[in-house]
Amino acid sequence: MSKLFLQEAAGTRLLAELDPSKTYTVGRADDCSILLENGSVSSHHLQFSPDERGWIVQDLKSSNGTVVNDQPLDPAQPVLLTGDTQLNLGGEVILFFQAGGDARTETKPDPAKGASADDLALVKSMAKLSDQIRAEIAKVIVGQVEIINQVLMVIIAGGHGLLVGMPGMAKTTLCSTIAKVLDMEFKRVQFTPDLMPTDITGSEILEHDPVTDKKTFRFIKGPIFTNMLLADEINRTPPKTQASLLEAMQEKCVTVGNQTYRLEPPFFVLATQNPIEQEGTYPLPEAQQDRFMFNLWVDYPAEDEEETVVKATTAGRKQDPQKVLNQKQLLQLQSVVRKIPVSDHIVKYAVRLVRATRPQDPKSPEFIKKYVQNGAGPRAGQFLVLAAKARAVLEGRIHVSCADVVKAAVPVLRHRIQANFAADSEGISTIDLVNRLVKEIEQPGEEDYK
């Protein structure tokens, strides 16, 4: 039987088990099947109607509107719900529709295990704080809302991001601005063909003490000892230097000689690449690309946004973004992301998506077998779940849905799938393959829990 949950500060509360023989009305009026006492909810806001394919949801011309999985719901166009769905009523009330499946071991997510009251209060406030963060970044960066959201997801999930885009797309400015807003130390390294590993990690120098006449080695820390390191144009340096980031990205430490130095948290690597200039560059090996949680494509701005950029950057006016979160809060958010519970069907869906990218898997679709040479590894599944959790936290909730996994599919999988010659010859990109995969791979249903 399908169920409807309400997001509250301490977790999610079951509102109703939906009987497929009845129709349910959600609103503030006394005659509604499901009552919600919130001023942003209309008297008769929403209606759930049974259908042989699932449930149909319709907005009853509410004053503040309804959003279904980030898409505004048109009152004239009801939507069929076949999988787990997030609904936002009036911008304040969040409902979760859970598709049928009585045999599921976890049907109602509990508050994050081990999370304190302060943790839950911080998550609850994140919807407002996220808006403040975007507003401060918007003082410098025009548009690029989705890219900003994805970079924030990478940061609070404790991952690393690879930003790919044409020159002059404000990739470097975006990274430095986010560092200011989140109160992080920021350092930028311009990667060049003659850059050496010690130029990043640091090196030991021999010092002579004129008083004692003794010589000792002293370690001089490199720019990697920071909170946010921007590896600008990372593909312009040889693999030997590129690889100097691997230990720091994975283990959060740096080894020089016989000594290992810990990096103070939080630590992130954001790298940039130019997709058009290939002369004199060293493409990142697939194994190193896999270390980046997200591969983000920074596209051209819209026409009105570009006009705003030109006006703002040629008028001499400059606005300084203000700090919204401090390092302690950021580390607390990273901890909470790990504590958020995820239902078995979310993990099952993430793993199903990843395994479907592998042409040798018997369950992968035919178009994957035709166009893909190598699919994604297990790290992709880990990042899909972490990204889904991070997105939930940014929206001020501790409930993760399959819709959160879908939103993270392209940036997580696009650089982990190797298309073959057949795909290249037909102009099919890895983004096309991921988008098609999301449409074809069904979310777990009742039969998966029997």
N, C-alpha and C positions, 0 to 999 in steps of 0.2 A: 504494500500500500504506500502511495506517495505521501510525503509529509511536508509541512511548512514550518520553518523556524524563524524566530525573531532574534536579530542581533541585539544583545544588551551589553552593558559594561563588563559583566562577569562571565560572559560567554554567550551561548545561544539557547533560547528557550523554545520548546515545542509549542507551536500555536494550534496545530490541528493535524490529524491524520485524515487525508482526503478520501472520502468514500466515492468510488467511481460511479455511484448511482445518484449523486447529488451535485448541485451547483452551489458554489460558495461566493459570497460577496464580502469584500474587505473594505472597511471604512470606519467612521466615527458614529454613524447613526445607530440607534438601538436595534433596528431591524436587520442589521448586517450579521452575517454568519460568523465573521471574525472581526472582533472589535479592536481598534487601535486608537488609544487616547493620545493623539499627537496633533498639534495644530497644523502641521504641514500636510496631514492626511485629510482628504475630502470626506464628506459625509458618506458618499458611495464612490469609493476610489477605484476599486479593482474587482474583477470577477474571474473566478476559475470555473471552467466548464469541462466536464468529462468528454473525452473523445476516444474512439477505438484505437487511435494511434498514441494516445497519451492524455495530456491536459492542455486546454486552450486558455490563455490568459488575455484579457481585454481591459484596456483602460476605459473607465466609464466617464470620459470627458472631465477628468479631475482638474482642479484649478492649478496644481503644482506639477502635474505630470508624473510619468513613470518611466524608469530606465531599466531595460532588461539586458543584462550582460553588456553594459556600457552603450547600448543602442536605445535611443528614445522610442517609446512605444506609441505608435499612432493609434488613436481611438478607433479609427476606421479600418485598421488592419490588425486583427488579433494575431497572436503568435502561438504556435504549437510548441509546448515544452515536452521534450522527450528525454532530456538528461538533466543533471543537476544545474540549477540556474540561480543567479543572484538578481534580485529585484530591488530597486531603489525607489521609494515612494516619497515624492516631494523634496528630494535632496537630503532628507534626514533619517528616514526609517529604512532599514535594510532587512529584507526578507530573503530566506534561502529556501528554494523549492528543491526537494530531494526526490528523485525519481524512485519508483517502487523497488522494493528489494527487502523483504522481511528478514531474510537470512543474514543480512549484514551484521558483522560483529560490532560495528561502530556506526550508529545512525545519528547520534546527536553529539557533536564535538564538545568536549569538556573544556573548561578554561585551561590555559597552557600549564602543563605540569611543572611545578617548581617555580612558577612565576609569582612574584610578590604582588602586593596591592599596588606598589609604585610602578611595577612593570605594566600591569593592566591599565593603570591610569595614564601612563605614557602612551600606550597603544591607542587608547580611547581618544587622546588628544591629537593623534597623528594626522587625522583628516584635516584638522584646522592648521596644524603646523606645516603639513605638506603644502597647503595653499600659500602659507606665508613664505615658505622656501621658494616656491615658484614665482611669487611676486617679487622677491628680492633678486632672484636670478634674472627676471624679466627687465630689471633696470639696466642690464647690460646686454642680455641675449634676447633678441626679438624672435618670437615663434619657437620652433623646435620643441614643442611641448612633449611629444612622445619620447624624443631622445632624452630630454631632461628626466622624465619619469623613469626611463630605463636605466640611466646612469645612477639615479637614486636607488633603484632596486638592487643594482650591482653592489653599491656601497653598503647598504644595510644588511645585505646577504653575506658580506665579507668576501666578495669575489673580485675579479679584475675585468676590465672592459677594453675592447679594441674598437676604436672609432675610425671608420673608413669614409672618406668623402673628398670632394674636389678641393683644390686650394682656396683659401679665403672663406671657408664655411664656418669660421669661429670655433673650431674644435678646441684649439688651445685656450682661447678666452673662456669657453664654456667650462673647461676643467678647472682653471684658476678661480673662476667665479664661484663654482660649487664648493671649492676648498675654503673660500672666505666665508660663505654662508654657513658652512658646517664647522667652522672654527678649526681647520686642519692646517698644519704646516705643509706648504706646497713647494715642490722643486721641479724644475723642467730641465731635461737633458735633450739636446739636439743630437740625434743619432747621425753620424757621418761615417764614411768608409774607413777613416783612420782612427775611429773611437776604439779604445781598448777596454777590456773588462774592468781593469783597476780604475778607469776613469769614472766608473759607476759605483763599484763596491768600496773603493778606497784602497790604500796601500800602506805598507810599513816603510818608514824612512829611518835612516841611521842618524842619530843625534850624538853630538859630542858635547860633553859637559866640561867647560873650560876650568871649572873649580876642581873637580875630582879627576879630570882627564880620563873619564870613562866614556865609553861609547855604548849606547843602548838603542834598541829599536822601539819606535813609537808608531802606533797605528793612527793614520789620518782618515777619518770617516769620509766616505764618498757621498754623493747626493742621494743614494738609495736610503740613507738614514733619515727618513722623513715620514709624514703621514700619507701624502699623496704624491706619487712620482709620475710625472708625465714623460713617457718615452716618445718624443716627437719624431715622426717619420721613422718608426722602428725598422722598416724594411730597407733603410739606407746604410745599415751597418752589417758586417759579416756575421755568419751564424755563431762564431766564437763569442762575439760581444753580445749578441742577442741572448745566448744561453746563460750569460751572467745573471739574468733576471730570474731564472727558473727556481733556484733554491729559495730566493726571497719570496717569490710568488706562492710556492708550495709550502715551505717550512717556516716562513716568517723569520728567517735568519740569514746571516752572511758568513761564509767561511773564507778566511784569508790566511794562507799559510797553515799553521796548526791550530789556529784559534777560531772559534765560532762566536759570532756576536749576534745577540737577539735584537730584533727590530721592535721598537716600542709600538704597541697598538694604539690607534687603528693604522693599518698599512694597506694601501691599494696601489695598483699599477694601472694607469690608463694610458694606452698606447694609441697613436694615430698612424694612418697610412693614406697615401695618395694613390688612388686606383688607376691613374692613367699613365704616370711616368714609370716605365719599367727599366729604362736604360740606367745602368749603374746602381741597381737595387738588388737586394737579396731577399726574395720572398720568404716569409716565415714558414718553417717546416710545419707539416700538419700536426705533429706531436706537440709543438709549442703553441700553435693556435688553439689546441684543445685545452690549454691551461686557462684561456680566457673564457670567463663565464658567458659573456655576451659579445657578439659581433654586431656593431651598430652602424647602419648606413645613414650618414648625415646628408640629407638631400638638399636641393635648392629650396630657398624660402618661397612662399607664395608672393604674388606680385605686390599686394599691399604691404606685406611684411618687408619686402626688399626696399620699397619706397621709404618705409619708416627707418630702416637701417641707414640708408643713404642720408636722409635728413639728420638723423641723430649723430652720425659720425663725421659730418662735415660742418656742423654748427658750433663745435667747440664746447658744447654742454656735456657734462659727465656726471653720472650718478654713482655713488659708491654703495654697493650692497651691504646690508647689515647682517650680523650673525644671528641665526635663528636657533640652532642647536649647538651645544658644546660637546667636547669629546666624550665626556662622561655619559651624556645622554645617547650619543651615537653608539658607544660600546654597549650600553644597556639595551638598545634596540637590536643590535646584533645578537645579543644573548637571548632576547625574547623570540626572535625569528627562529632560533634553534629549538626553543621550547614549545612552539605552537604545534598542537597535534594535527596530524593529517589522516583522514579516513583511508581505509584500505583501498577504496575504489579510486581515490586520487592517485595513490602510488601505482595501482594497477594500470590506470590510464596513461600515466607518464611512461611507465615501462613499455606499455603496448605501443606507444608512439615511437619510442626509441628503437625498439626491436623491428618495427615495420620499416625503418630506414635501411635495413641490411638485406641486400639482394639474396643472400644465401639462406635467409630465414624462410621456412616453408609458408609462414603466414603473411609474409610481406606482399603488398599488392603487385600486380603484373607490371605497372608502370615503373615501380622501383626496380624490379628485376631488369627492365629494359634500359633504364636511363642512369642507374647508379652503379658506380664501381665499388665504393666502400661506404658503409653506413657509420652511424655514430656509435661511440662506445658507452660504457656504463656511466662515465662522468656526466654525460648528457642528461640521463635520468635524474641524477643527483641535483644538477643545476636547474632542471625543470621544476622540481619540487621546491627547492630553495627560492627560486624566483617567484613561484606562486605564493609562498609564504610572505616574501618581502612585499609583494604587491598588496596582499591583504593588510599587512601592517601599515603601509603607506596610506591606506584608505580607512585606517582606524578600526580594523576588525581582526578577530582571531579565527575566523572561519575561512577555510580554503576550499575553493570549488574547482571543478574541471575547467571553468571559464578562465580562471587565473593561469592554469597550465597552457591553455590555448594561446593566451596573450603572450606567453614567453616562448612559444614554439619557434618562431622565426629567428629571433636573436640568439637562441641557444643552439639551434640545429643547422643554421645556414652555413657555418664554417666547419661543421663536422661531417658534412655529406660531400663526397667526391663524385661529381657527375662524370659520366663517361663520354666518349666521342659522339655517341648517338645523340645525347642531350645537347652537346655543344653544336653539332651540325644542324640541329633543329631550333637552336636559339632558346633552349629551355634552361633556366637558371636554377640554382639550388633553392632560391626563394619560391619559385613556381612549384618545385617539388614538395616543399614543406607545406605550402598553402593547400595543395591538392591532397596531401597526406592528412591534414587536419580535417578536411571535409570527408574523407573516405573512412578514416578510423573511427569507429563508433565508441562513444563513452560506455564504460561498463554498465551493464543492465542487471536485471534481477537474476538472469540465468548464470551470471558469473559468481553468484554467492550461494548457489545451491550445493 
